[in-house]
Each structure stands twice: as structure tokens, then as C-alpha cells.
Amino acid sequence: MKRIALLAGVLSLGLGACTQNGGVNIGQGFSIDANVVGGAVEVAVTRTTTPSGGTTVSTLATTTQPTITFNARPQSVGFQLQKYTVEILDNAGVRYAEDQGLYQLSASAIIQPGFVCSTADAATPVEQCAPSAKTAANVSTPVSGLTLIDGAVSRQIASDCASIGCPTLKMKVTFMGVDDSGRAQSIVVAGADLGTRVTSSN
């Protein structure tokens, strides 16, 4: 019985039990995922008849980068984003546009941990909040300015939309960096939609 009681005490400490002065212990667990939504390439196609009776085709692609949101679960440590890899896949799961459909870019963003300051301390950033004032919570961090759909992919989509029809595509995105404990972490979004369509054709 003493051994069981000791084990239960160790487990309660490891799972972020309440501190003596009222807050929660800051755990070392990492539990963050990401949402990637709204990415799209819209293509305007113009066909022009030449004096010799032939036809020239031109395209104009408008790319909308997706919205990216990271979601930390309660008591998760935070995350520093350092780089990300994007792979564009067709509806059969095959890489689109061959080598152009796989690329890695550097990034810099701080993803907040799964804690907020208590109401009395609400204006204080969580990293400056006293441990006794931290409350475990779901915390979302939007990140902007990342290029997930690059120019080469947009141009290939425009070409396909004008010739054989717009492809059905998804993005596999892997975000990489380190958590607040200095450990390497990866966050994978396996199937973010990449919308493609022709907006006008003349």
C-alpha cells in the first residue's frame, strides 16, 4: 500500500497538480496542433485569335495564401516555429508538379503555451505571469506572412486549368521548431485543401 501511495503522489506531481500558492505547475508536455484553411489559386484564362488564324492562350493566377492557426491544449508548453515544409499532392496522393511540389522555407514565430493569466492579471503576457496566476486553457495563436503556395506551383496550376482542367489538390504541411523546453518538435497538417478554379475564360 505504501508503494501504491508513493506512485500516486509521483503521478500527481508529473501531471501538473495545483501549487501551494494557488496556480498550476507548469508541465513539460507538448500538445499543439495547427489548422491550415483557405488556400486557393484562381485562374483567369484569355484566348486570343492571331492574324494567321491560330490561338494564343494567356493566364493570370491569383493566389490566396491560407490562414494558419496553432492551437495549444491546456498546460502545453509553447513552441518556436523555425521552418516548414510543404508538399503539394494530387487526388491520388502523388506529388504535384514533380520537384516543384516540395519545398522548405524558414520562418520565425512564437506559439503561445496552453496557459493564460488569471482575470486579475489578464493584461500581463503569459510569459511574464507569475506561476500562481497562470491558468491552464486552450490558446490559439494565428500566424501570418507564411508562403505555403509558391509561385511555381501557382503557375503550374494556371497552365493545367487552361489546358487539361484544374487539378484537385491538397497540401501536406510540416511545421518544425523547438518547444519551450528546448526539444525539437514537428506539427503535421496532412491534408489542407488547396482550392483551384477558373474565374473567367475568354
KEGU-398488 format. One record per residue: residue in one letter; residue number from 1; x, y, z of N, C-alpha, C, O, CB in turn. Coordinates in steps of 0.05 Angstrom, whole numbers, plus 5000, padded with zeros to 4 digits. Glycine has a CB too. Example, Ala and Ser with C-alpha at 12.3 -4.5 7.8 and 13.67 -1.06 7.14 Angstrom:
BEGIN
aa:i:nxx:nyy:nzz:caxx:cayy:cazz:cxx:cyy:czz:oxx:oyy:ozz:cbxx:cbyy:cbzz
A:1:5264:4886:5156:5246:4910:5156:5264:4934:5156:5285:4934:5169:5226:4911:5181
S:2:5257:4955:5142:5273:4979:5143:5258:5001:5157:5268:5023:5161:5282:4988:5114
REM end
This chain:
BEGIN
aa:i:nxx:nyy:nzz:caxx:cayy:cazz:cxx:cyy:czz:oxx:oyy:ozz:cbxx:cbyy:cbzz
M:1:5016:4976:5000:5000:5000:5000:5017:5025:5000:5010:5045:4987:4981:5000:5024
K:2:5040:5025:5015:5057:5048:5015:5068:5054:4987:5071:5077:4979:5080:5045:5035
R:3:5075:5032:4973:5086:5035:4946:5066:5047:4927:5072:5064:4911:5096:5008:4935
I:4:5041:5038:4930:5019:5049:4913:5015:5079:4919:5012:5095:4900:4993:5034:4917
A:5:5015:5086:4944:5011:5114:4952:5033:5131:4941:5028:5154:4932:5008:5117:4982
L:6:5058:5121:4943:5081:5137:4933:5079:5141:4903:5084:5163:4893:5107:5123:4940
L:7:5071:5120:4888:5068:5122:4859:5046:5142:4852:5050:5158:4834:5061:5095:4847
A:8:5024:5142:4866:5003:5161:4861:5012:5190:4865:5004:5208:4850:4978:5155:4878
G:9:5029:5194:4886:5039:5221:4891:5057:5230:4869:5056:5254:4862:5053:5221:4917
V:10:5074:5212:4859:5092:5220:4837:5076:5227:4812:5083:5246:4799:5112:5197:4831
L:11:5056:5211:4806:5039:5217:4782:5025:5243:4784:5024:5258:4765:5019:5195:4778
S:12:5015:5250:4808:5001:5275:4811:5019:5299:4807:5011:5319:4796:4987:5277:4838
L:13:5044:5297:4815:5063:5318:4811:5070:5321:4781:5073:5343:4771:5089:5314:4827
G:14:5073:5298:4767:5080:5299:4739:5059:5309:4721:5065:5317:4699:5088:5272:4730
L:15:5034:5309:4730:5011:5317:4713:5002:5345:4718:4980:5352:4710:4988:5298:4716
G:16:5018:5362:4731:5011:5390:4734:4990:5395:4755:4970:5408:4750:5000:5400:4708
A:17:4995:5385:4779:4976:5389:4801:4978:5419:4810:4995:5434:4802:4982:5370:4825
C:18:4959:5426:4828:4959:5454:4838:4983:5459:4855:4992:5441:4870:4933:5459:4854
T:19:4993:5483:4854:5016:5491:4871:5005:5500:4898:4981:5505:4901:5032:5514:4858
Q:20:5023:5503:4917:5014:5511:4944:5003:5539:4945:4987:5545:4961:5037:5508:4963
N:21:5013:5556:4926:5003:5584:4927:4982:5589:4906:4976:5612:4900:5026:5603:4923
G:22:4969:5568:4896:4944:5572:4882:4944:5568:4852:4923:5563:4841:4935:5599:4886
G:23:4967:5569:4838:4966:5566:4809:4968:5537:4801:4961:5519:4816:4989:5581:4796
V:24:4979:5531:4776:4983:5504:4768:5013:5501:4762:5026:5520:4753:4966:5497:4743
N:25:5023:5477:4766:5051:5472:4759:5053:5473:4728:5036:5464:4714:5060:5445:4770
I:26:5075:5485:4719:5079:5487:4690:5091:5460:4680:5114:5454:4685:5098:5511:4683
G:27:5074:5444:4667:5083:5418:4657:5102:5421:4634:5106:5442:4623:5059:5402:4649
Q:28:5114:5398:4627:5133:5398:4605:5121:5385:4580:5136:5380:4561:5158:5383:4614
G:29:5096:5378:4580:5083:5365:4558:5079:5384:4534:5075:5408:4537:5057:5353:4566
F:30:5080:5372:4510:5076:5387:4485:5051:5377:4472:5049:5353:4464:5100:5385:4466
S:31:5031:5394:4468:5006:5386:4455:4995:5410:4439:4978:5425:4449:4985:5377:4476
I:32:5006:5413:4415:4998:5435:4397:4992:5424:4370:5008:5408:4359:5020:5457:4396
D:33:4970:5432:4358:4964:5425:4330:4960:5450:4314:4962:5472:4325:4939:5406:4328
A:34:4954:5448:4289:4951:5471:4271:4928:5467:4252:4923:5445:4243:4977:5477:4256
N:35:4915:5489:4245:4895:5489:4223:4906:5506:4200:4916:5528:4204:4868:5501:4234
V:36:4903:5496:4176:4911:5510:4152:4887:5510:4133:4880:5489:4122:4937:5496:4138
V:37:4875:5533:4129:4850:5534:4114:4850:5558:4095:4863:5578:4100:4825:5536:4133
G:38:4835:5555:4073:4830:5578:4056:4850:5582:4033:4848:5602:4019:4830:5602:4072
G:39:4870:5564:4030:4888:5567:4008:4875:5563:3981:4859:5544:3978:4912:5548:4011
A:40:4882:5580:3961:4869:5577:3935:4885:5590:3913:4900:5609:3917:4841:5589:3936
V:41:4882:5579:3889:4893:5592:3865:4870:5595:3845:4858:5575:3837:4916:5575:3852
E:42:4863:5620:3837:4842:5626:3818:4855:5635:3792:4874:5651:3792:4822:5647:3830
V:43:4845:5625:3770:4858:5630:3745:4839:5643:3725:4816:5633:3720:4868:5603:3733
A:44:4848:5665:3713:4834:5677:3691:4848:5668:3665:4872:5671:3662:4833:5709:3693
V:45:4832:5658:3646:4843:5647:3621:4834:5665:3598:4810:5670:3595:4835:5617:3617
T:46:4853:5674:3582:4846:5690:3558:4857:5676:3533:4880:5670:3531:4857:5719:3561
R:47:4839:5672:3514:4847:5660:3489:4843:5681:3467:4822:5694:3464:4830:5634:3482
T:48:4864:5685:3451:4865:5706:3431:4870:5694:3404:4889:5677:3401:4885:5728:3438
T:49:4854:5702:3384:4859:5692:3356:4880:5709:3343:4878:5734:3342:4832:5692:3340
T:50:4900:5696:3332:4922:5711:3318:4913:5717:3289:4895:5705:3279:4948:5694:3319
P:51:4927:5736:3276:4921:5742:3248:4922:5718:3229:4909:5718:3208:4940:5764:3238
S:52:4939:5699:3236:4941:5675:3219:4920:5654:3225:4919:5633:3212:4969:5662:3223
G:53:4902:5660:3243:4881:5642:3249:4886:5623:3273:4869:5607:3280:4874:5626:3226
G:54:4910:5625:3284:4916:5609:3307:4905:5621:3333:4891:5641:3333:4947:5605:3310
T:55:4911:5608:3355:4901:5617:3381:4924:5618:3401:4940:5599:3403:4879:5599:3391
T:56:4926:5640:3415:4945:5641:3438:4929:5641:3464:4907:5652:3466:4963:5667:3435
V:57:4941:5629:3484:4928:5627:3510:4946:5640:3531:4969:5635:3533:4922:5597:3517
S:58:4934:5658:3546:4948:5670:3569:4932:5666:3594:4907:5663:3594:4953:5700:3564
T:59:4946:5665:3616:4933:5661:3642:4942:5681:3662:4964:5692:3661:4938:5632:3652
L:60:4925:5687:3681:4932:5704:3704:4922:5690:3729:4898:5686:3733:4918:5732:3701
A:61:4942:5682:3746:4935:5667:3770:4935:5686:3794:4953:5702:3798:4955:5644:3775
T:62:4914:5684:3810:4912:5699:3835:4914:5679:3858:4897:5661:3861:4886:5716:3837
T:63:4935:5682:3875:4940:5663:3896:4931:5675:3923:4939:5697:3930:4969:5655:3897
T:64:4915:5659:3938:4908:5667:3965:4922:5648:3984:4916:5624:3984:4876:5666:3969
Q:65:4940:5659:4000:4954:5642:4020:4934:5634:4042:4917:5650:4050:4978:5657:4031
P:66:4937:5610:4052:4918:5600:4073:4922:5615:4099:4943:5626:4105:4922:5571:4077
T:67:4901:5613:4115:4902:5623:4143:4913:5600:4161:4904:5578:4159:4874:5632:4153
I:68:4932:5608:4178:4945:5588:4195:4940:5595:4224:4945:5617:4233:4976:5586:4189
T:69:4930:5575:4239:4925:5579:4267:4937:5555:4283:4931:5532:4276:4895:5582:4273
F:70:4953:5561:4303:4963:5540:4321:4946:5539:4346:4938:5560:4356:4993:5545:4328
N:71:4941:5515:4355:4923:5511:4378:4937:5495:4400:4943:5471:4397:4897:5497:4370
A:72:4943:5508:4422:4956:5495:4445:4934:5485:4464:4916:5501:4472:4975:5514:4460
R:73:4936:5461:4472:4917:5450:4492:4926:5458:4520:4949:5465:4524:4915:5419:4489
P:74:4908:5456:4539:4914:5465:4567:4940:5451:4577:4943:5427:4575:4891:5459:4585
Q:75:4957:5468:4589:4982:5460:4601:5005:5453:4582:5026:5445:4590:4978:5437:4620
S:76:5000:5455:4556:5021:5450:4537:5043:5472:4539:5036:5495:4544:5011:5449:4508
V:77:5068:5464:4535:5089:5484:4533:5085:5498:4506:5071:5488:4488:5117:5471:4535
G:78:5098:5521:4502:5097:5536:4477:5116:5525:4456:5129:5505:4460:5103:5565:4482
F:79:5117:5539:4434:5132:5529:4411:5143:5552:4395:5130:5572:4391:5113:5512:4392
Q:80:5169:5549:4387:5181:5569:4369:5184:5557:4342:5199:5538:4337:5209:5577:4380
L:81:5168:5568:4323:5169:5558:4295:5195:5568:4282:5201:5592:4283:5144:5568:4279
Q:82:5210:5550:4268:5235:5557:4256:5235:5552:4225:5248:5566:4211:5257:5542:4268
K:83:5220:5533:4216:5219:5526:4188:5194:5509:4182:5181:5499:4201:5245:5512:4178
Y:84:5188:5506:4157:5165:5489:4150:5170:5477:4122:5183:5489:4105:5139:5504:4151
T:85:5158:5454:4117:5159:5440:4092:5131:5438:4081:5112:5431:4095:5173:5412:4094
V:86:5128:5442:4055:5102:5440:4041:5105:5419:4019:5124:5421:4003:5092:5467:4030
E:87:5087:5400:4018:5086:5382:3995:5058:5384:3983:5038:5380:3997:5092:5352:4004
I:88:5056:5389:3957:5030:5391:3943:5024:5364:3932:5040:5352:3917:5031:5413:3921
L:89:5000:5354:3938:4992:5327:3929:4967:5328:3913:4949:5344:3918:4988:5309:3954
D:90:4965:5310:3892:4941:5309:3876:4921:5290:3890:4926:5280:3912:4947:5299:3848
N:91:4898:5286:3877:4877:5270:3890:4884:5240:3893:4869:5226:3906:4851:5273:3874
A:92:4906:5232:3880:4915:5204:3884:4937:5203:3905:4948:5181:3910:4925:5193:3857
G:93:4944:5225:3917:4965:5226:3937:4993:5227:3926:5013:5223:3940:4963:5202:3954
V:94:4995:5233:3899:5021:5235:3886:5029:5264:3886:5013:5282:3883:5019:5224:3856
R:95:5055:5269:3889:5066:5296:3889:5059:5310:3863:5064:5299:3841:5096:5297:3894
Y:96:5049:5334:3865:5041:5350:3842:5065:5367:3833:5081:5376:3849:5017:5369:3849
A:97:5068:5370:3807:5089:5387:3795:5117:5377:3801:5136:5393:3801:5086:5415:3805
E:98:5120:5351:3806:5146:5338:3810:5162:5353:3832:5151:5357:3854:5162:5338:3784
D:99:5187:5360:3826:5203:5372:3847:5193:5400:3856:5198:5408:3878:5232:5375:3837
Q:100:5178:5413:3838:5168:5439:3846:5146:5437:3867:5139:5457:3880:5156:5454:3821
G:101:5135:5414:3871:5114:5410:3890:5123:5404:3918:5107:5397:3936:5096:5388:3882
L:102:5150:5406:3923:5161:5401:3950:5181:5423:3956:5200:5427:3941:5174:5373:3952
Y:103:5177:5438:3978:5196:5459:3985:5196:5464:4015:5176:5459:4029:5189:5485:3969
Q:104:5218:5475:4024:5222:5482:4052:5230:5511:4055:5247:5520:4040:5242:5463:4066
L:105:5218:5525:4074:5224:5553:4078:5229:5558:4108:5218:5543:4125:5201:5571:4068
S:106:5245:5578:4114:5250:5585:4142:5227:5603:4152:5213:5616:4136:5277:5600:4145
A:107:5224:5604:4178:5202:5620:4190:5211:5628:4218:5230:5616:4229:5175:5605:4190
S:108:5197:5647:4229:5202:5655:4257:5175:5664:4269:5165:5685:4262:5223:5677:4258
A:109:5165:5648:4288:5141:5656:4302:5140:5642:4329:5150:5620:4332:5116:5647:4285
I:110:5129:5656:4348:5126:5645:4375:5097:5636:4379:5078:5652:4376:5133:5666:4397
I:111:5093:5610:4385:5067:5599:4390:5062:5597:4420:5078:5585:4434:5064:5571:4377
Q:112:5041:5610:4430:5037:5612:4458:5030:5585:4471:5018:5568:4458:5014:5632:4464
P:113:5038:5581:4496:5031:5556:4510:5002:5555:4519:4987:5574:4515:5049:5553:4535
G:114:4995:5532:4530:4967:5528:4539:4961:5539:4566:4951:5525:4583:4960:5499:4538
F:115:4967:5565:4570:4962:5579:4595:4953:5607:4590:4961:5619:4569:4987:5578:4614
V:116:4937:5618:4607:4930:5647:4607:4934:5657:4635:4934:5642:4655:4901:5652:4596
C:117:4937:5684:4637:4938:5696:4664:4910:5697:4676:4890:5698:4661:4950:5724:4663
S:118:4908:5696:4702:4882:5698:4715:4870:5725:4710:4883:5743:4700:4885:5693:4746
T:119:4844:5728:4716:4830:5753:4710:4844:5777:4722:4845:5798:4709:4801:5751:4720
A:120:4854:5774:4746:4867:5797:4759:4892:5805:4744:4901:5828:4747:4873:5791:4788
D:121:4904:5787:4729:4929:5792:4716:4926:5791:4686:4946:5786:4671:4950:5771:4725
A:122:4902:5795:4676:4895:5789:4648:4912:5805:4628:4917:5796:4606:4867:5795:4643
A:123:4921:5829:4636:4936:5846:4617:4965:5838:4615:4979:5848:4598:4934:5875:4626
T:124:4974:5821:4632:5002:5812:4633:5007:5790:4613:4992:5770:4613:5011:5804:4661
P:125:5027:5792:4595:5033:5770:4577:5039:5744:4593:5050:5746:4615:5058:5777:4560
V:126:5031:5722:4583:5032:5697:4598:5061:5690:4605:5065:5678:4626:5020:5674:4582
E:127:5080:5698:4589:5108:5691:4595:5118:5708:4619:5139:5701:4631:5126:5696:4571
Q:128:5105:5730:4625:5112:5746:4648:5094:5742:4672:5097:5755:4693:5112:5776:4640
C:129:5075:5724:4669:5056:5719:4690:5067:5702:4712:5082:5683:4707:5030:5706:4678
A:130:5062:5709:4737:5071:5693:4760:5059:5665:4758:5036:5662:4750:5065:5706:4787
P:131:5074:5644:4766:5063:5617:4765:5036:5614:4779:5019:5599:4771:5082:5597:4776
S:132:5034:5629:4802:5009:5627:4817:4985:5639:4803:4962:5633:4810:5012:5640:4844
A:133:4990:5655:4782:4968:5668:4767:4962:5655:4741:4945:5664:4726:4975:5698:4763
K:134:4977:5634:4734:4972:5620:4709:4950:5600:4711:4948:5585:4730:4998:5607:4699
T:135:4933:5600:4690:4910:5582:4689:4912:5566:4663:4915:5578:4642:4883:5597:4691
A:136:4910:5540:4664:4911:5523:4640:4886:5529:4622:4864:5532:4632:4911:5493:4648
A:137:4891:5532:4596:4870:5539:4578:4877:5531:4550:4901:5527:4543:4863:5569:4579
N:138:4857:5528:4532:4862:5525:4504:4869:5553:4493:4855:5572:4497:4836:5514:4489
V:139:4892:5554:4479:4902:5580:4469:4908:5578:4440:4923:5560:4431:4928:5589:4485
S:140:4897:5596:4424:4901:5596:4395:4920:5619:4388:4918:5641:4398:4875:5599:4380
T:141:4939:5613:4370:4958:5634:4360:4957:5635:4330:4966:5616:4317:4987:5628:4370
P:142:4946:5656:4318:4946:5659:4289:4974:5667:4280:4987:5683:4293:4925:5679:4279
V:143:4983:5657:4257:5008:5664:4245:5004:5673:4217:4992:5658:4201:5029:5641:4247
S:144:5013:5697:4209:5010:5707:4182:5037:5710:4169:5058:5708:4182:4995:5734:4183
G:145:5037:5715:4143:5061:5721:4128:5076:5697:4118:5098:5701:4108:5078:5737:4145
L:146:5066:5673:4121:5079:5649:4111:5070:5642:4083:5046:5642:4078:5075:5626:4130
T:147:5088:5636:4065:5082:5629:4038:5080:5598:4037:5100:5584:4036:5103:5639:4018
L:148:5055:5588:4036:5051:5559:4034:5047:5551:4005:5051:5528:3997:5028:5550:4051
I:149:5037:5569:3988:5033:5564:3959:5053:5581:3944:5050:5605:3943:5004:5569:3950
D:150:5074:5568:3933:5094:5585:3920:5087:5590:3890:5069:5579:3879:5122:5571:3922
G:151:5103:5608:3878:5097:5617:3851:5098:5596:3830:5082:5596:3812:5116:5639:3844
A:152:5117:5577:3833:5120:5556:3813:5095:5538:3813:5085:5530:3792:5145:5539:3818
V:153:5085:5532:3836:5060:5516:3838:5036:5531:3827:5020:5519:3812:5054:5508:3868
S:154:5034:5557:3833:5012:5573:3822:5013:5573:3791:4992:5571:3778:5013:5601:3832
R:155:5037:5576:3780:5039:5576:3750:5032:5549:3738:5020:5549:3717:5068:5584:3742
Q:156:5040:5527:3751:5032:5501:3740:5002:5497:3742:4990:5485:3723:5047:5479:3756
I:157:4990:5506:3764:4961:5504:3766:4947:5519:3744:4928:5510:3731:4951:5514:3793
A:158:4957:5544:3739:4945:5561:3718:4948:5547:3691:4929:5548:3675:4959:5588:3717
S:159:4971:5535:3685:4975:5521:3660:4956:5498:3657:4944:5494:3636:5003:5511:3657
D:160:4953:5482:3678:4934:5459:3677:4905:5468:3674:4890:5456:3659:4938:5442:3702
C:161:4897:5488:3689:4870:5498:3687:4863:5507:3658:4841:5503:3649:4865:5521:3706
A:162:4882:5518:3644:4878:5528:3617:4879:5506:3596:4868:5509:3574:4898:5549:3610
S:163:4891:5483:3603:4895:5462:3582:4880:5437:3588:4864:5428:3571:4924:5456:3581
I:164:4883:5425:3611:4870:5399:3617:4849:5400:3639:4836:5380:3644:4892:5379:3624
G:165:4846:5423:3651:4827:5426:3673:4841:5429:3700:4863:5419:3704:4809:5401:3674
C:166:4828:5443:3718:4841:5449:3743:4844:5424:3760:4825:5408:3762:4824:5470:3759
P:167:4867:5420:3772:4871:5396:3788:4858:5398:3816:4852:5419:3826:4901:5390:3792
T:168:4853:5374:3828:4844:5373:3856:4869:5368:3873:4883:5348:3870:4823:5350:3860
L:169:4874:5387:3891:4900:5386:3906:4896:5389:3936:4876:5400:3946:4918:5408:3896
K:170:4916:5379:3950:4918:5383:3979:4946:5390:3986:4965:5385:3970:4908:5358:3995
M:171:4950:5401:4010:4977:5408:4019:4983:5392:4044:4967:5390:4063:4979:5438:4025
K:172:5007:5379:4045:5017:5368:4070:5038:5387:4080:5059:5392:4068:5030:5339:4065
V:173:5032:5398:4103:5050:5419:4115:5061:5409:4141:5047:5399:4159:5034:5446:4120
T:174:5088:5410:4143:5102:5402:4168:5116:5427:4180:5135:5437:4168:5122:5379:4163
F:175:5107:5435:4203:5119:5458:4217:5140:5447:4237:5134:5428:4252:5097:5475:4232
M:176:5164:5458:4237:5185:5448:4254:5197:5470:4270:5198:5493:4262:5207:5435:4236
G:177:5207:5463:4294:5219:5482:4312:5226:5469:4339:5229:5445:4340:5201:5506:4316
V:178:5227:5485:4359:5233:5475:4386:5211:5485:4406:5201:5507:4402:5261:5484:4396
D:179:5206:5469:4426:5186:5477:4446:5200:5493:4468:5225:5497:4467:5171:5453:4458
D:180:5185:5501:4488:5196:5518:4509:5216:5503:4527:5231:5515:4543:5174:5529:4526
S:181:5218:5477:4524:5237:5461:4539:5262:5455:4522:5279:5440:4530:5225:5435:4548
G:182:5263:5466:4498:5286:5463:4480:5286:5437:4464:5307:5430:4452:5311:5463:4497
R:183:5264:5423:4463:5262:5398:4448:5252:5403:4420:5235:5420:4415:5244:5379:4462
A:184:5264:5389:4401:5255:5391:4373:5226:5379:4371:5220:5358:4382:5274:5376:4354
Q:185:5209:5394:4356:5181:5385:4353:5173:5390:4324:5183:5407:4310:5162:5401:4372
S:186:5154:5373:4315:5142:5376:4288:5112:5375:4291:5101:5359:4306:5152:5354:4269
I:187:5098:5392:4276:5069:5393:4275:5061:5388:4246:5068:5404:4229:5058:5420:4287
V:188:5046:5367:4241:5039:5359:4214:5010:5364:4209:4992:5356:4224:5046:5329:4209
V:189:5004:5378:4187:4977:5381:4176:4977:5365:4150:4989:5373:4130:4969:5412:4171
A:190:4963:5342:4151:4966:5322:4130:4951:5328:4104:4960:5321:4083:4958:5295:4140
G:191:4928:5342:4106:4911:5345:4082:4897:5372:4081:4872:5372:4080:4892:5323:4081
A:192:4911:5394:4081:4898:5420:4078:4889:5425:4050:4905:5420:4031:4918:5443:4088
D:193:4865:5433:4046:4854:5437:4019:4868:5460:4005:4875:5480:4017:4824:5443:4020
L:194:4873:5456:3979:4883:5477:3962:4864:5480:3939:4864:5464:3920:4913:5471:3951
G:195:4847:5501:3941:4826:5505:3921:4837:5515:3894:4855:5532:3894:4805:5524:3931
T:196:4827:5505:3872:4835:5514:3845:4809:5517:3828:4792:5500:3829:4855:5494:3832
R:197:4808:5539:3813:4785:5543:3796:4791:5564:3775:4809:5581:3779:4760:5550:3812
V:198:4776:5563:3753:4778:5583:3732:4756:5604:3739:4733:5598:3741:4773:5571:3704
T:199:4765:5629:3741:4746:5651:3747:4734:5663:3722:4711:5673:3723:4759:5672:3764
S:200:4749:5663:3700:4738:5673:3675:4754:5660:3652:4777:5653:3654:4740:5704:3674
S:201:4740:5657:3629:4753:5646:3606:4742:5659:3581:4718:5658:3576:4748:5615:3605
N:202:4759:5672:3566:4750:5686:3542:4765:5675:3517:4760:5684:3495:4756:5717:3544
REM end
